[in-house]
Amino acid sequence: MGELTKTLELKLVDPNLHKRQKLRETRDAYRRALQAAFDTGCDTQSATNDVVVEYDLSGYAKNALKKYVPQLC
């Protein structure tokens, strides 16, 4: 049996207006949550969670903040 090779071509396009707006909102919320965590002096994941839970962020973003903020304070 001969080998079969498939090529996948991907074209990246600029995000539409809605996606750009959502990305900007997410970035701004992440920055506000990060600043609030620093202002509060969060030195544990639990303390960071208490702050970031109030922000409209994905679970991934909240987990990243909970993981790294205590290491930076």
C-alpha positions in Angstrom: 0.0 0.0 0.0 1.3 3.4 -0.9 1.6 6.3 1.5 -1.0 9.0 1.5 -0.1 12.5 2.4 -2.6 15.3 3.1 -1.7 18.9 3.4 -3.7 21.3 5.5 -3.7 24.9 4.6 -4.7 27.5 7.1 -5.5 31.1 6.4 -5.5 33.5 9.3 -7.9 36.4 9.0 -8.4 39.5 11.1 -11.1 39.2 13.7 -14.4 40.9 13.0 -15.6 43.9 15.0 -17.4 41.8 17.5 -14.4 39.6 18.2 -12.1 42.6 18.5 -14.5 44.2 21.0 -14.8 41.0 23.0 -11.0 40.6 23.1 -10.6 44.2 24.3 -13.2 43.6 27.0 -11.5 40.4 28.2 -8.1 42.1 28.2 -9.4 45.1 30.2 -11.2 42.8 32.7 -7.9 40.7 33.1 -5.9 43.9 33.8 -8.5 45.1 36.3 -8.5 41.7 38.1 -4.7 41.6 38.1 -4.5 45.1 39.5 -7.1 44.4 42.2 -5.3 41.2 43.2 -2.0 43.2 43.6 -3.8 46.0 45.4 -5.3 43.6 47.8 -1.9 41.9 48.4 -3.1 38.4 47.5 -0.4 36.0 48.6 -2.4 32.8 48.3 -4.4 31.2 45.5 -7.5 31.3 47.7 -7.1 35.0 48.4 -6.6 35.7 44.7 -9.7 33.6 43.9 -11.8 35.8 46.3 -10.8 38.8 44.2 -10.9 37.5 40.6 -14.2 35.7 41.0 -16.0 39.0 40.6 -14.6 39.6 37.1 -16.1 38.4 33.8 -13.2 36.1 32.8 -12.9 32.6 31.6 -11.9 29.9 34.0 -8.6 29.7 32.2 -7.9 33.3 32.9 -8.9 33.1 36.5 -6.8 30.0 37.0 -3.8 31.8 35.5 -4.2 34.7 37.9 -4.7 32.4 40.9 -1.5 30.5 39.9 0.8 33.4 39.2 -0.3 36.4 41.4 0.7 34.8 44.7 4.2 34.1 43.3 4.6 37.8 42.3 3.3 39.4 45.5 
